[in-house]
Amino acid sequence: MSSRNIFSAFLGSRKYTVRHRDCDGQVHFETRQDCAPIVEFVKARRDAPVDRAWTHLAEVPMAVVGQWMRDGGLDDEAHVRRWINDPANRAFRVYEGRV
């Protein structure tokens, strides 16, 4: 399966790419985001004093939020909880407990 980039640009920390796949003739949109600044912010936030009135659970990259919006997961609280509790996404969790 071959594909070619039609458009690719960085907008802020996110890279947007539009691809055309030859096998199915469809156009696919791809979003990538440099998450290193988010991970560093989360590390610093974990060490901050805990506020009893408000708990900072996680920082979700905008590329992930965009995917949730397309897939309908943004309005599904269980879906968001699963993502936050997934060990693969630990780098984005400020709160160490389960949500």
A tleap script that builds the chain and sets N, CA, C and O, in Angstrom:
source leaprc.protein.ff14SB
mol = sequence {
  NMET SER SER ARG ASN ILE PHE SER ALA PHE
  LEU GLY SER ARG LYS TYR THR VAL ARG HIE
  ARG ASP CYS ASP GLY GLN VAL HIE PHE GLU
  THR ARG GLN ASP CYS ALA PRO ILE VAL GLU
  PHE VAL LYS ALA ARG ARG ASP ALA PRO VAL
  ASP ARG ALA TRP THR HIE LEU ALA GLU VAL
  PRO MET ALA VAL VAL GLY GLN TRP MET ARG
  ASP GLY GLY LEU ASP ASP GLU ALA HIE VAL
  ARG ARG TRP ILE ASN ASP PRO ALA ASN ARG
  ALA PHE ARG VAL TYR GLU GLY ARG CVAL
}
set mol.1.N position { 0.857 -1.164 0.000 }
set mol.1.CA position { 0.000 0.000 0.000 }
set mol.1.C position { 0.905 1.229 0.000 }
set mol.1.O position { 1.728 1.396 0.899 }
set mol.2.N position { 0.757 2.065 -0.979 }
set mol.2.CA position { 1.551 3.286 -1.013 }
set mol.2.C position { 0.661 4.477 -0.698 }
set mol.2.O position { -0.541 4.470 -0.960 }
set mol.3.N position { 1.284 5.494 -0.132 }
set mol.3.CA position { 0.552 6.715 0.158 }
set mol.3.C position { 1.481 7.886 -0.091 }
set mol.3.O position { 2.704 7.742 -0.088 }
set mol.4.N position { 0.894 9.027 -0.302 }
set mol.4.CA position { 1.705 10.227 -0.503 }
set mol.4.C position { 1.096 11.373 0.282 }
set mol.4.O position { -0.120 11.467 0.449 }
set mol.5.N position { 1.971 12.238 0.758 }
set mol.5.CA position { 1.507 13.416 1.490 }
set mol.5.C position { 0.942 14.430 0.510 }
set mol.5.O position { 1.561 14.741 -0.508 }
set mol.6.N position { -0.218 14.931 0.823 }
set mol.6.CA position { -0.806 16.016 0.046 }
set mol.6.C position { -0.459 17.338 0.725 }
set mol.6.O position { -0.188 18.333 0.054 }
set mol.7.N position { -0.470 17.345 2.057 }
set mol.7.CA position { -0.223 18.548 2.828 }
set mol.7.C position { 0.373 18.140 4.168 }
set mol.7.O position { -0.053 17.152 4.765 }
set mol.8.N position { 1.350 18.892 4.639 }
set mol.8.CA position { 1.920 18.641 5.950 }
set mol.8.C position { 2.400 19.979 6.509 }
set mol.8.O position { 3.127 20.708 5.835 }
set mol.9.N position { 2.003 20.300 7.723 }
set mol.9.CA position { 2.399 21.571 8.326 }
set mol.9.C position { 2.403 21.466 9.839 }
set mol.9.O position { 1.628 20.714 10.428 }
set mol.10.N position { 3.287 22.232 10.454 }
set mol.10.CA position { 3.310 22.352 11.903 }
set mol.10.C position { 2.505 23.577 12.282 }
set mol.10.O position { 2.723 24.664 11.746 }
set mol.11.N position { 1.580 23.404 13.199 }
set mol.11.CA position { 0.809 24.513 13.752 }
set mol.11.C position { 0.971 24.423 15.254 }
set mol.11.O position { 0.341 23.588 15.902 }
set mol.12.N position { 1.799 25.267 15.802 }
set mol.12.CA position { 2.126 25.174 17.216 }
set mol.12.C position { 2.938 23.912 17.456 }
set mol.12.O position { 3.918 23.658 16.756 }
set mol.13.N position { 2.536 23.128 18.436 }
set mol.13.CA position { 3.262 21.894 18.751 }
set mol.13.C position { 2.696 20.692 18.002 }
set mol.13.O position { 3.163 19.568 18.189 }
set mol.14.N position { 1.698 20.919 17.159 }
set mol.14.CA position { 1.070 19.803 16.455 }
set mol.14.C position { 1.452 19.804 14.983 }
set mol.14.O position { 1.560 20.857 14.354 }
set mol.15.N position { 1.652 18.612 14.449 }
set mol.15.CA position { 1.922 18.456 13.026 }
set mol.15.C position { 0.691 17.824 12.389 }
set mol.15.O position { 0.237 16.759 12.808 }
set mol.16.N position { 0.167 18.483 11.385 }
set mol.16.CA position { -1.000 17.985 10.662 }
set mol.16.C position { -0.541 17.484 9.299 }
set mol.16.O position { 0.202 18.169 8.595 }
set mol.17.N position { -0.982 16.297 8.934 }
set mol.17.CA position { -0.629 15.722 7.640 }
set mol.17.C position { -1.888 15.178 6.985 }
set mol.17.O position { -2.702 14.516 7.629 }
set mol.18.N position { -2.034 15.461 5.713 }
set mol.18.CA position { -3.115 14.898 4.918 }
set mol.18.C position { -2.460 13.947 3.930 }
set mol.18.O position { -1.563 14.341 3.183 }
set mol.19.N position { -2.904 12.697 3.923 }
set mol.19.CA position { -2.329 11.670 3.046 }
set mol.19.C position { -3.379 11.126 2.098 }
set mol.19.O position { -4.568 11.082 2.416 }
set mol.20.N position { -2.924 10.718 0.943 }
set mol.20.CA position { -3.782 10.023 -0.016 }
set mol.20.C position { -3.228 8.616 -0.166 }
set mol.20.O position { -2.058 8.435 -0.503 }
set mol.21.N position { -4.066 7.624 0.084 }
set mol.21.CA position { -3.647 6.225 -0.058 }
set mol.21.C position { -4.091 5.710 -1.414 }
set mol.21.O position { -5.256 5.835 -1.792 }
set mol.22.N position { -3.152 5.135 -2.133 }
set mol.22.CA position { -3.447 4.635 -3.474 }
set mol.22.C position { -4.322 3.388 -3.461 }
set mol.22.O position { -5.109 3.185 -4.385 }
set mol.23.N position { -4.203 2.557 -2.443 }
set mol.23.CA position { -4.921 1.280 -2.439 }
set mol.23.C position { -6.439 1.454 -2.337 }
set mol.23.O position { -7.195 0.715 -2.969 }
set mol.24.N position { -6.881 2.428 -1.545 }
set mol.24.CA position { -8.325 2.585 -1.382 }
set mol.24.C position { -8.841 3.917 -1.923 }
set mol.24.O position { -10.049 4.157 -1.924 }
set mol.25.N position { -7.942 4.780 -2.379 }
set mol.25.CA position { -8.344 6.052 -2.958 }
set mol.25.C position { -8.879 7.059 -1.963 }
set mol.25.O position { -9.408 8.098 -2.358 }
set mol.26.N position { -8.750 6.768 -0.680 }
set mol.26.CA position { -9.273 7.670 0.349 }
set mol.26.C position { -8.206 8.652 0.814 }
set mol.26.O position { -7.008 8.420 0.650 }
set mol.27.N position { -8.658 9.732 1.385 }
set mol.27.CA position { -7.778 10.726 1.992 }
set mol.27.C position { -7.836 10.533 3.501 }
set mol.27.O position { -8.918 10.406 4.074 }
set mol.28.N position { -6.676 10.510 4.141 }
set mol.28.CA position { -6.579 10.285 5.579 }
set mol.28.C position { -5.895 11.478 6.225 }
set mol.28.O position { -4.935 12.023 5.681 }
set mol.29.N position { -6.395 11.884 7.394 }
set mol.29.CA position { -5.819 12.991 8.146 }
set mol.29.C position { -5.051 12.426 9.327 }
set mol.29.O position { -5.532 11.530 10.020 }
set mol.30.N position { -3.876 12.946 9.551 }
set mol.30.CA position { -3.021 12.482 10.636 }
set mol.30.C position { -2.593 13.687 11.462 }
set mol.30.O position { -2.188 14.711 10.910 }
set mol.31.N position { -2.683 13.569 12.772 }
set mol.31.CA position { -2.248 14.640 13.667 }
set mol.31.C position { -1.218 14.062 14.620 }
set mol.31.O position { -1.458 13.040 15.262 }
set mol.32.N position { -0.079 14.717 14.710 }
set mol.32.CA position { 0.953 14.321 15.665 }
set mol.32.C position { 1.294 15.529 16.518 }
set mol.32.O position { 1.233 16.670 16.062 }
set mol.33.N position { 1.652 15.260 17.753 }
set mol.33.CA position { 1.943 16.356 18.674 }
set mol.33.C position { 3.190 16.016 19.473 }
set mol.33.O position { 3.355 14.883 19.925 }
set mol.34.N position { 4.065 16.991 19.646 }
set mol.34.CA position { 5.231 16.842 20.506 }
set mol.34.C position { 4.739 16.940 21.947 }
set mol.34.O position { 4.332 18.013 22.393 }
set mol.35.N position { 4.775 15.840 22.665 }
set mol.35.CA position { 4.213 15.796 24.019 }
set mol.35.C position { 5.258 15.991 25.110 }
set mol.35.O position { 4.921 15.942 26.293 }
set mol.36.N position { 6.507 16.210 24.743 }
set mol.36.CA position { 7.561 16.386 25.747 }
set mol.36.C position { 7.250 17.543 26.710 }
set mol.36.O position { 7.427 17.376 27.916 }
set mol.37.N position { 6.794 18.706 26.227 }
set mol.37.CA position { 6.472 19.777 27.175 }
set mol.37.C position { 5.331 19.409 28.129 }
set mol.37.O position { 5.331 19.833 29.285 }
set mol.38.N position { 4.373 18.634 27.659 }
set mol.38.CA position { 3.263 18.204 28.512 }
set mol.38.C position { 3.777 17.268 29.597 }
set mol.38.O position { 3.395 17.397 30.760 }
set mol.39.N position { 4.638 16.332 29.227 }
set mol.39.CA position { 5.187 15.370 30.187 }
set mol.39.C position { 6.004 16.099 31.252 }
set mol.39.O position { 5.915 15.765 32.434 }
set mol.40.N position { 6.798 17.089 30.848 }
set mol.40.CA position { 7.582 17.866 31.817 }
set mol.40.C position { 6.670 18.651 32.765 }
set mol.40.O position { 6.940 18.733 33.963 }
set mol.41.N position { 5.601 19.220 32.233 }
set mol.41.CA position { 4.636 19.942 33.071 }
set mol.41.C position { 4.006 18.995 34.087 }
set mol.41.O position { 3.858 19.347 35.258 }
set mol.42.N position { 3.636 17.799 33.643 }
set mol.42.CA position { 3.005 16.812 34.534 }
set mol.42.C position { 3.967 16.412 35.648 }
set mol.42.O position { 3.561 16.307 36.806 }
set mol.43.N position { 5.238 16.189 35.313 }
set mol.43.CA position { 6.223 15.835 36.337 }
set mol.43.C position { 6.324 16.919 37.404 }
set mol.43.O position { 6.367 16.623 38.598 }
set mol.44.N position { 6.361 18.172 36.968 }
set mol.44.CA position { 6.443 19.287 37.914 }
set mol.44.C position { 5.165 19.385 38.748 }
set mol.44.O position { 5.223 19.674 39.943 }
set mol.45.N position { 4.042 19.151 38.135 }
set mol.45.CA position { 2.747 19.248 38.821 }
set mol.45.C position { 2.583 18.143 39.857 }
set mol.45.O position { 1.961 18.358 40.897 }
set mol.46.N position { 3.138 16.959 39.582 }
set mol.46.CA position { 3.054 15.853 40.547 }
set mol.46.C position { 3.748 16.216 41.855 }
set mol.46.O position { 3.324 15.795 42.931 }
set mol.47.N position { 4.814 16.997 41.752 }
set mol.47.CA position { 5.589 17.372 42.939 }
set mol.47.C position { 5.012 18.576 43.674 }
set mol.47.O position { 5.467 18.910 44.768 }
set mol.48.N position { 4.016 19.229 43.082 }
set mol.48.CA position { 3.408 20.409 43.702 }
set mol.48.C position { 2.540 19.986 44.879 }
set mol.48.O position { 2.064 18.852 44.920 }
set mol.49.N position { 2.329 20.881 45.831 }
set mol.49.CA position { 1.443 20.558 46.965 }
set mol.49.C position { 0.025 20.230 46.471 }
set mol.49.O position { -0.454 20.804 45.494 }
set mol.50.N position { -0.617 19.312 47.156 }
set mol.50.CA position { -1.958 18.877 46.777 }
set mol.50.C position { -2.980 19.890 47.268 }
set mol.50.O position { -2.948 20.306 48.426 }
set mol.51.N position { -3.880 20.283 46.387 }
set mol.51.CA position { -4.970 21.196 46.735 }
set mol.51.C position { -6.181 20.344 47.093 }
set mol.51.O position { -6.660 19.576 46.259 }
set mol.52.N position { -6.672 20.465 48.298 }
set mol.52.CA position { -7.796 19.637 48.763 }
set mol.52.C position { -9.114 19.987 48.076 }
set mol.52.O position { -10.013 19.149 48.007 }
set mol.53.N position { -9.240 21.204 47.572 }
set mol.53.CA position { -10.497 21.622 46.956 }
set mol.53.C position { -10.622 21.164 45.505 }
set mol.53.O position { -11.727 21.071 44.969 }
set mol.54.N position { -9.477 20.879 44.869 }
set mol.54.CA position { -9.502 20.554 43.448 }
set mol.54.C position { -8.368 19.585 43.145 }
set mol.54.O position { -7.240 19.814 43.580 }
set mol.55.N position { -8.635 18.514 42.416 }
set mol.55.CA position { -7.615 17.532 42.084 }
set mol.55.C position { -7.346 17.560 40.582 }
set mol.55.O position { -8.251 17.352 39.774 }
set mol.56.N position { -6.101 17.818 40.225 }
set mol.56.CA position { -5.673 17.807 38.829 }
set mol.56.C position { -5.408 16.350 38.454 }
set mol.56.O position { -4.457 15.751 38.957 }
set mol.57.N position { -6.227 15.776 37.585 }
set mol.57.CA position { -6.111 14.364 37.249 }
set mol.57.C position { -5.052 14.086 36.195 }
set mol.57.O position { -4.182 13.235 36.384 }
set mol.58.N position { -5.131 14.818 35.070 }
set mol.58.CA position { -4.233 14.515 33.960 }
set mol.58.C position { -4.195 15.673 32.974 }
set mol.58.O position { -5.037 16.570 33.006 }
set mol.59.N position { -3.207 15.629 32.107 }
set mol.59.CA position { -3.106 16.542 30.969 }
set mol.59.C position { -3.258 15.682 29.721 }
set mol.59.O position { -2.439 14.796 29.475 }
set mol.60.N position { -4.284 15.933 28.943 }
set mol.60.CA position { -4.547 15.144 27.745 }
set mol.60.C position { -4.083 15.946 26.527 }
set mol.60.O position { -4.536 17.072 26.325 }
set mol.61.N position { -3.181 15.376 25.709 }
set mol.61.CA position { -2.717 16.090 24.514 }
set mol.61.C position { -3.878 16.422 23.572 }
set mol.61.O position { -4.829 15.650 23.449 }
set mol.62.N position { -3.788 17.570 22.917 }
set mol.62.CA position { -4.851 17.999 22.002 }
set mol.62.C position { -5.026 17.021 20.837 }
set mol.62.O position { -6.134 16.883 20.319 }
set mol.63.N position { -3.968 16.347 20.421 }
set mol.63.CA position { -4.100 15.353 19.350 }
set mol.63.C position { -5.039 14.231 19.791 }
set mol.63.O position { -5.809 13.713 18.982 }
set mol.64.N position { -4.981 13.854 21.066 }
set mol.64.CA position { -5.863 12.808 21.613 }
set mol.64.C position { -7.295 13.344 21.717 }
set mol.64.O position { -8.248 12.644 21.374 }
set mol.65.N position { -7.440 14.575 22.188 }
set mol.65.CA position { -8.774 15.174 22.288 }
set mol.65.C position { -9.423 15.250 20.909 }
set mol.65.O position { -10.614 14.974 20.768 }
set mol.66.N position { -8.649 15.622 19.897 }
set mol.66.CA position { -9.173 15.660 18.527 }
set mol.66.C position { -9.657 14.303 18.067 }
set mol.66.O position { -10.696 14.200 17.416 }
set mol.67.N position { -8.915 13.258 18.398 }
set mol.67.CA position { -9.325 11.894 18.049 }
set mol.67.C position { -10.618 11.535 18.770 }
set mol.67.O position { -11.521 10.945 18.175 }
set mol.68.N position { -10.709 11.890 20.051 }
set mol.68.CA position { -11.942 11.617 20.807 }
set mol.68.C position { -13.121 12.334 20.176 }
set mol.68.O position { -14.216 11.777 20.100 }
set mol.69.N position { -12.911 13.561 19.724 }
set mol.69.CA position { -14.004 14.317 19.104 }
set mol.69.C position { -14.474 13.621 17.824 }
set mol.69.O position { -15.675 13.548 17.562 }
set mol.70.N position { -13.544 13.118 17.038 }
set mol.70.CA position { -13.913 12.423 15.799 }
set mol.70.C position { -14.603 11.094 16.076 }
set mol.70.O position { -15.535 10.709 15.370 }
set mol.71.N position { -14.134 10.385 17.125 }
set mol.71.CA position { -14.659 9.044 17.429 }
set mol.71.C position { -15.858 9.056 18.378 }
set mol.71.O position { -16.469 8.011 18.605 }
set mol.72.N position { -16.201 10.202 18.928 }
set mol.72.CA position { -17.320 10.278 19.858 }
set mol.72.C position { -16.955 9.926 21.285 }
set mol.72.O position { -17.845 9.762 22.119 }
set mol.73.N position { -15.671 9.804 21.592 }
set mol.73.CA position { -15.249 9.427 22.937 }
set mol.73.C position { -15.182 10.582 23.914 }
set mol.73.O position { -15.099 10.360 25.122 }
set mol.74.N position { -15.215 11.809 23.420 }
set mol.74.CA position { -15.083 12.968 24.292 }
set mol.74.C position { -16.258 13.085 25.259 }
set mol.74.O position { -16.081 13.516 26.398 }
set mol.75.N position { -17.434 12.713 24.823 }
set mol.75.CA position { -18.623 12.791 25.678 }
set mol.75.C position { -18.852 11.531 26.501 }
set mol.75.O position { -19.816 11.456 27.262 }
set mol.76.N position { -17.981 10.549 26.357 }
set mol.76.CA position { -18.110 9.277 27.063 }
set mol.76.C position { -17.157 9.269 28.259 }
set mol.76.O position { -15.959 9.030 28.108 }
set mol.77.N position { -17.702 9.533 29.446 }
set mol.77.CA position { -16.875 9.638 30.647 }
set mol.77.C position { -16.089 8.353 30.918 }
set mol.77.O position { -14.940 8.413 31.357 }
set mol.78.N position { -16.692 7.203 30.662 }
set mol.78.CA position { -16.004 5.924 30.880 }
set mol.78.C position { -14.800 5.790 29.947 }
set mol.78.O position { -13.758 5.265 30.341 }
set mol.79.N position { -14.946 6.262 28.718 }
set mol.79.CA position { -13.842 6.215 27.750 }
set mol.79.C position { -12.671 7.078 28.236 }
set mol.79.O position { -11.517 6.654 28.180 }
set mol.80.N position { -12.974 8.279 28.707 }
set mol.80.CA position { -11.945 9.189 29.201 }
set mol.80.C position { -11.278 8.598 30.435 }
set mol.80.O position { -10.056 8.671 30.567 }
set mol.81.N position { -12.047 8.020 31.331 }
set mol.81.CA position { -11.476 7.379 32.532 }
set mol.81.C position { -10.539 6.224 32.152 }
set mol.81.O position { -9.457 6.073 32.719 }
set mol.82.N position { -10.976 5.419 31.188 }
set mol.82.CA position { -10.120 4.298 30.746 }
set mol.82.C position { -8.792 4.827 30.213 }
set mol.82.O position { -7.741 4.259 30.507 }
set mol.83.N position { -8.826 5.903 29.436 }
set mol.83.CA position { -7.603 6.472 28.869 }
set mol.83.C position { -6.697 6.974 29.988 }
set mol.83.O position { -5.494 6.711 29.980 }
set mol.84.N position { -7.270 7.695 30.949 }
set mol.84.CA position { -6.464 8.237 32.041 }
set mol.84.C position { -5.865 7.118 32.887 }
set mol.84.O position { -4.713 7.221 33.308 }
set mol.85.N position { -6.621 6.052 33.146 }
set mol.85.CA position { -6.151 4.950 33.987 }
set mol.85.C position { -5.247 3.960 33.256 }
set mol.85.O position { -4.605 3.130 33.901 }
set mol.86.N position { -5.183 4.027 31.940 }
set mol.86.CA position { -4.354 3.108 31.157 }
set mol.86.C position { -2.878 3.311 31.522 }
set mol.86.O position { -2.377 4.432 31.435 }
set mol.87.N position { -2.177 2.248 31.929 }
set mol.87.CA position { -0.761 2.387 32.292 }
set mol.87.C position { 0.099 2.971 31.167 }
set mol.87.O position { 1.128 3.589 31.438 }
set mol.88.N position { -0.302 2.786 29.934 }
set mol.88.CA position { 0.461 3.333 28.805 }
set mol.88.C position { 0.424 4.864 28.789 }
set mol.88.O position { 1.280 5.496 28.170 }
set mol.89.N position { -0.560 5.462 29.462 }
set mol.89.CA position { -0.709 6.922 29.481 }
set mol.89.C position { -0.287 7.529 30.816 }
set mol.89.O position { -0.644 8.667 31.119 }
set mol.90.N position { 0.464 6.785 31.609 }
set mol.90.CA position { 0.883 7.231 32.932 }
set mol.90.C position { 1.642 8.552 32.881 }
set mol.90.O position { 1.533 9.353 33.810 }
set mol.91.N position { 2.395 8.795 31.839 }
set mol.91.CA position { 3.192 10.023 31.727 }
set mol.91.C position { 2.316 11.270 31.728 }
set mol.91.O position { 2.801 12.366 32.012 }
set mol.92.N position { 1.042 11.119 31.416 }
set mol.92.CA position { 0.121 12.254 31.345 }
set mol.92.C position { -0.731 12.413 32.604 }
set mol.92.O position { -1.500 13.367 32.717 }
set mol.93.N position { -0.595 11.474 33.559 }
set mol.93.CA position { -1.384 11.522 34.794 }
set mol.93.C position { -0.679 12.338 35.859 }
set mol.93.O position { 0.475 12.065 36.191 }
set mol.94.N position { -1.354 13.324 36.391 }
set mol.94.CA position { -0.842 14.101 37.517 }
set mol.94.C position { -1.200 13.370 38.808 }
set mol.94.O position { -0.356 13.195 39.686 }
set mol.95.N position { -2.445 12.951 38.914 }
set mol.95.CA position { -2.942 12.242 40.094 }
set mol.95.C position { -2.491 10.793 40.016 }
set mol.95.O position { -2.710 10.127 39.005 }
set mol.96.N position { -1.867 10.304 41.073 }
set mol.96.CA position { -1.294 8.963 41.061 }
set mol.96.C position { -2.324 7.856 41.280 }
set mol.96.O position { -2.056 6.700 40.952 }
set mol.97.N position { -3.485 8.181 41.822 }
set mol.97.CA position { -4.506 7.164 42.056 }
set mol.97.C position { -5.312 6.857 40.810 }
set mol.97.O position { -5.077 7.430 39.746 }
set mol.98.N position { -6.259 5.951 40.951 }
set mol.98.CA position { -7.145 5.638 39.834 }
set mol.98.C position { -8.319 6.601 39.819 }
set mol.98.O position { -8.774 7.081 40.857 }
set mol.99.N position { -8.782 6.861 38.640 }
set mol.99.CA position { -9.910 7.789 38.452 }
set mol.99.C position { -11.181 6.991 38.339 }
set mol.99.O position { -12.258 7.566 38.176 }
savepdb mol mol.pdb
quit
